[in-house]
Amino acid sequence: MVEIIFLMLVLKLPILYLIGVVYWAVKAEPPPPEPALLPAATEQEPPPLSPPQFRPRGPRRKGPDRRDRAPRRAVRFPVR
């Protein structure tokens, strides 16, 4: 009987600790923001937009996974 009462009291300690930590975290005020080291420059105009530059594409490579390729021809070696 004493063990049950002891365990009931001991196991409530972590819950009370958790409640205290959450209460402390909620009540804590965030630190004030630090001032900027360099002021933001807003006097400059943004650069004008230029049309996109298109690069020419290289030749398409034909690989083994291409479906539109011609069927392979058998390579014939001269018989000796």
N, C-alpha and C positions, 0 to 999 in steps of 0.2 A: 504494500500500500504506500509506503514511504517512497519507493522507487518511482511510482507513477507520478506522484506530486513533484518529486525532484525533476523528472524528465519534462513535465509540463512547464516548470519554471525555467529550466535551462534552455529548452528549445525555443522559448520566446525571446531570448536575448538576441539572436541574429535578426529576427524580425524587427525588434525595436531599433537595432543598429541601422538596418536598411531604411526604416522610416526616418531616423535622424539624418542620415546622409542625403536622402531625397529632399527633406525639408531644408537642409542647409544649402543644397544646390539650387533650389528654387528661390530662396531668399537672397542669394548672393547676387550682387550687381556686377554687370560686365565692366571691365576696365574702360576708361574713356578712350576714344579713338585717337591714335597718334596723328599729329599734323603731317601733311605731305612734305617731303624733303624738297621737291622741286614743284613749283606751281605749274599747272597745266597750261600749255600755250594754246589759246583759242583764237588768236588774231590771224593766223595763217589760213589761206583758202585751201580747200582740198584740191589735189591735182585734177586736171580735166580728164574725163574718161576717154580713153582711146578705143578704137574698134578692136575686137579680139584678133590676135595674131594666129593665123592658121599655119601649122607646119605641114609640109607635104608628107604624106605617108609613104613608107617604103614599100617595096614589092611584097605582095602577099606570099607567104611561105606555104608550100604544100606539105602536109605531114601525113602520117599514116591514118589520122582520124578524119581526113577530108573525104566526103562522100562523092564529090563531083570529079574525082580524078579518074584518069583512064586506067583500065586494068593493066596489070603488069604483064610484060612479055617474058617468057622464059629465056634465060641466057643459055646459049648453046656453046659449048666448048668443043673444039675439034677433038675427035677421038684419035688416039695414037695407036 
